[in-house]
Amino acid sequence: MEAMEILKREHRMVLLVATAARRDVDAALGGSPVDADELDKVIEFFRYFMNSCHAPKEEDLLFTMLHRRGLAWDASPLRDLVREHEEMRVLLDSASDWLLPVKAGEAGALQPLLYDLTTYLDLLEQHIAEEEDHIFPLALQRLRPQDFAELGEEFSTIACDEFDEGMHTYYADMAHHLVGAAA
């Protein structure tokens, strides 16, 4: 069950950054000056931490294990969760595309960037709630002790790789910076 705890810890870190990002976005929507470099860091955090570290643990390991235990890839909930991961990737790519024009001072670029980030944050928060409220309990019902042992080993290998590569420290430090900068 260590795998589930790892995912929950990552969700907590992501939600802290999401809260900080929402404060920045809401302030910008209210007319406050925008720190494009901070928004760039927010997008980087979500793009790389969520897409490279977190989502693969869910899609490649947990969801795959749930599929082995009878959940279909082409039906709810797995289909919907994988689709949401893709939607979030697209939103972050779009937000990232608007950053350069925002940094260049193009007046019309800020609103689409803020829209993409707001939409991303809404989807992210809903997605995490769905996983924690429905998928994790479903995993506890469907998965066998040996499944959890296998997931634990795979998650431990990934965690060691992330630690060795400095990814965990880098993104944890970035999360603390973003939360502190928004406060």
C-alpha positions as CSV (number, residue, x, y, z in Angstrom):
1,M,0.0,0.0,0.0
2,E,3.1,2.2,0.0
3,A,2.3,3.0,-3.7
4,M,-1.0,4.6,-2.7
5,E,0.7,6.6,0.0
6,I,3.3,7.9,-2.6
7,L,0.5,9.0,-4.9
8,K,-1.3,10.7,-2.1
9,R,1.9,12.5,-1.0
10,E,2.4,13.7,-4.6
11,H,-1.2,14.8,-4.7
12,R,-0.8,16.9,-1.6
13,M,2.3,18.6,-3.1
14,V,0.5,19.2,-6.4
15,L,-2.5,20.6,-4.6
16,L,-0.3,23.0,-2.6
17,V,1.2,24.3,-5.9
18,A,-2.3,24.4,-7.4
19,T,-3.5,26.6,-4.6
20,A,-0.6,28.9,-5.0
21,A,-1.1,29.0,-8.8
22,R,-4.7,29.8,-8.4
23,R,-3.9,32.8,-6.1
24,D,-1.5,34.1,-8.8
25,V,-4.1,33.5,-11.6
26,D,-6.9,35.1,-9.6
27,A,-4.8,38.1,-8.7
28,A,-3.9,38.5,-12.4
29,L,-7.5,38.2,-13.4
30,G,-8.3,40.9,-10.8
31,G,-5.8,43.3,-12.5
32,S,-2.7,42.7,-10.5
33,P,0.6,42.7,-12.4
34,V,1.6,39.3,-13.7
35,D,5.0,37.7,-13.0
36,A,5.4,35.8,-16.2
37,D,8.5,34.1,-14.8
38,E,6.5,32.7,-11.9
39,L,3.8,31.5,-14.2
40,D,6.5,29.9,-16.3
41,K,7.7,28.0,-13.2
42,V,4.2,26.9,-12.3
43,I,3.7,25.5,-15.8
44,E,7.1,23.8,-15.7
45,F,6.2,22.2,-12.4
46,F,3.0,20.9,-13.6
47,R,4.3,19.8,-17.1
48,Y,7.3,18.0,-15.8
49,F,6.3,16.8,-12.4
50,M,2.8,15.7,-13.3
51,N,3.6,14.4,-16.8
52,S,7.0,12.9,-16.2
53,C,6.9,11.8,-12.5
54,H,3.4,11.4,-11.3
55,A,1.1,10.5,-14.2
56,P,3.3,7.5,-15.4
57,K,3.0,6.0,-11.9
58,E,-0.8,6.1,-12.3
59,E,-1.2,5.2,-16.0
60,D,1.6,2.7,-16.4
61,L,1.4,1.1,-13.0
62,L,-1.7,1.6,-10.9
63,F,-4.2,1.8,-13.8
64,T,-2.5,-1.1,-15.6
65,M,-2.8,-3.2,-12.5
66,L,-6.5,-2.2,-12.2
67,H,-6.9,-3.3,-15.8
68,R,-5.4,-6.6,-15.0
69,R,-8.0,-7.0,-12.2
70,G,-10.9,-6.4,-14.6
71,L,-11.3,-2.7,-15.3
72,A,-11.6,-2.0,-19.0
73,W,-9.4,0.7,-20.6
74,D,-12.2,1.8,-22.9
75,A,-14.8,2.3,-20.1
76,S,-15.1,4.5,-17.1
77,P,-13.2,5.2,-14.9
78,L,-9.9,4.3,-16.6
79,R,-10.9,5.8,-19.9
80,D,-11.9,9.0,-18.3
81,L,-8.9,9.4,-16.1
82,V,-6.4,8.8,-19.0
83,R,-8.4,11.2,-21.1
84,E,-8.2,13.8,-18.4
85,H,-4.4,13.3,-18.2
86,E,-4.2,14.1,-21.9
87,E,-6.5,17.1,-21.6
88,M,-4.3,18.5,-18.8
89,R,-1.2,18.0,-21.0
90,V,-2.9,19.9,-23.9
91,L,-3.9,22.7,-21.5
92,L,-0.4,23.1,-20.2
93,D,1.1,23.0,-23.7
94,S,-1.3,25.7,-24.7
95,A,-0.5,27.8,-21.6
96,S,3.1,27.4,-22.4
97,D,2.6,28.6,-25.9
98,W,1.1,31.8,-24.6
99,L,4.0,32.5,-22.2
100,L,6.4,33.9,-24.9
101,P,3.8,36.5,-26.2
102,V,3.0,37.4,-22.6
103,K,6.7,37.9,-21.8
104,A,7.0,40.0,-25.0
105,G,4.2,42.3,-23.7
106,E,1.5,41.3,-26.2
107,A,-1.7,42.6,-24.7
108,G,-4.0,39.9,-26.0
109,A,-1.9,36.9,-24.8
110,L,-2.5,37.2,-21.1
111,Q,-6.2,36.3,-21.1
112,P,-5.8,33.0,-23.0
113,L,-2.9,32.0,-20.8
114,L,-4.9,32.7,-17.6
115,Y,-7.9,30.9,-19.2
116,D,-5.8,27.8,-19.9
117,L,-4.3,27.8,-16.4
118,T,-7.7,28.3,-14.7
119,T,-9.2,25.4,-16.8
120,Y,-6.1,23.3,-16.0
121,L,-6.4,24.0,-12.2
122,D,-10.1,23.2,-12.2
123,L,-9.6,19.9,-14.1
124,L,-6.6,19.0,-11.9
125,E,-8.5,19.5,-8.6
126,Q,-11.5,17.5,-9.9
127,H,-9.2,14.8,-11.2
128,I,-7.3,14.4,-8.0
129,A,-10.6,14.3,-6.0
130,E,-11.9,11.5,-8.4
131,E,-8.7,9.5,-7.9
132,E,-8.7,9.8,-4.1
133,D,-12.4,9.4,-3.6
134,H,-13.0,6.6,-6.1
135,I,-10.0,5.1,-7.7
136,F,-7.9,4.6,-4.6
137,P,-10.8,2.9,-2.7
138,L,-11.5,0.8,-5.8
139,A,-7.8,-0.3,-5.9
140,L,-8.1,-1.3,-2.2
141,Q,-11.1,-3.5,-3.1
142,R,-9.8,-5.0,-6.4
143,L,-6.1,-5.4,-5.9
144,R,-4.6,-8.4,-4.1
145,P,-1.8,-8.2,-1.6
146,Q,0.7,-9.4,-4.2
147,D,-0.5,-6.6,-6.5
148,F,0.3,-4.1,-3.8
149,A,3.7,-5.7,-3.2
150,E,4.5,-5.5,-7.0
151,L,3.3,-1.9,-7.1
152,G,5.4,-1.1,-4.1
153,E,8.5,-2.5,-5.7
154,E,7.9,-0.7,-8.9
155,F,7.2,2.6,-7.1
156,S,10.3,2.1,-5.0
157,T,12.5,1.6,-8.1
158,I,11.0,4.8,-9.6
159,A,11.5,6.7,-6.4
160,C,15.1,5.7,-6.2
161,D,15.7,6.7,-9.8
162,E,14.0,10.1,-9.2
163,F,16.0,10.6,-6.0
164,D,19.3,9.6,-7.8
165,E,18.5,12.0,-10.7
166,G,17.7,14.8,-8.3
167,M,14.1,15.1,-9.6
168,H,12.4,14.7,-6.2
169,T,14.5,17.4,-4.6
170,Y,14.2,19.7,-7.6
171,Y,10.5,19.5,-7.7
172,A,10.0,19.6,-4.0
173,D,12.2,22.7,-3.8
174,M,10.3,24.3,-6.7
175,A,6.9,23.5,-5.0
176,H,8.1,25.2,-1.8
177,H,9.3,28.2,-3.8
178,L,6.0,28.5,-5.7
179,V,3.9,28.2,-2.6
180,G,6.1,30.8,-0.8
181,A,6.1,33.2,-3.7
182,A,2.3,33.2,-3.9
183,A,1.9,33.7,-0.1
